[in-house]
Amino acid sequence: MLIPQTLIEINTRNIYDCLDNAKFEAKSLSEQNIILEFQLYILKVDILILESNNQCDLKSIRLTFDKVCRKFILLSKQIELMIKSSMLLTQNWLYEALKQTKKLIIEIQEATVRFCD
């Protein structure tokens, strides 16, 4: 039995770079901490994506990518709430992070459909 090779590449580099640049624009330590928390969240999702490339069956792969997609949807909702609450002094990075997150959601959904259908 052959092991499926998923090798679905989901590039989170753009959102990670966006957040990395935002650390330099942050006006407070609390804002920098929020940015770092977002980066850690994305790194954890990256690990989940890498693990999916080592899974053996299509059902597990599909479940993993559904989980990854849900995580990015939750991230986008959290960013939207932060934008609406105006809790941060600099919000440009929030808009860029939201844009990059939504791009990733679409990319993940398309990759999942291509691979699993």
N, C-alpha and C positions, 0 to 999 in steps of 0.2 A: 504494500500500500504506500502510495506516495504522500508525503506531507505537503499540504498546500503552502506555497510561498506567497504570503500576502504582499509584503513590501509596498504597502500603501504609504506613500509619503505625505504626511501632513506637516507642512512647514510652519512652525510657530515662531520662527525667527523674527518676523516683522513685528509681531505684538511684543515679543520680548525686548527687541531693540527700542521700540516705542517707550516701553516702561523704563528701560535703562536710561534713555535720554531724559525722561521725565524726572528722574532722581536729581538731575542737575538743576532743573527748574523749580523744584519743590521749595516752598517758602518756609516750611516748618519740619521739624523732626517727625511729627505724627504723620504728615503727608508722605515723607520718605518711607516710613514704616508701612503705610498702606500700599505703596508701590512695591516694596519688597515682598509683602504678603501676596500680592498679585503674581509677582514673578515666581515665587515658590509654588503657588497653585499651578501655574503653567508648566513648571518643571515636573511636577507630579503627574500632570496629564501627559507630558512627553514620555515619561517612563511607562505609563499605561499604553501609549501608542507603540513604543518599542516592544513591549511584552506581546502585543497583538501579532507582531511579525514572527513570533516564535510559537504561536499556537497552532495546533494540529488540525482542528476541524472548523469547518465554515460556521457552524452555529456559535462556537466560542468567539470567533473573530467578529461576527456580526454583533454579538452581545457587548463585546469590548468597545466597538466603535459606536454603538448606541450610547454606552456609558460616557465615552469621550464627548460625544455630541451634547449630551445632557449637561456635562460639566461646563462646556463652553456656553451653553444657553444660560445656565445659572450665573456664570461670570458676566455675561452681557446684561442680565437683569440687575445684578449688583451694581454694575457701572451706571446703568440707567438711573437707578435709585440715588446714587451718589451725585449724578448730574442734577437731578430734580431737587435734591435737598440743598444744593449749593453749599455743601459743608467744607469744601476745599477752596483755597484762595486761587490756585491756578487750575483751570479746568480744561485747557487745551489738550493736555495729554489724555484726559478722560474721553474726549470726543474721538481722538485718534485710536485709543485702545478699543473703544466700542466699535469703530469702523473695522479695525483689524479682526476683532473677535467675530463680528458678523460674517466677514469674509471666510474665516476659518470654519464657521458652522456650515456655510454653503459648501465649502470644499470637502468637509467630512461627509456631509450627506451625499454629495456626488460620488465620492470615492467609495462609499459603502454600497451605493446602488450599482456602480460599475462592477465592483468586485463580487458582490453577493447575488446578483441577478443572472 
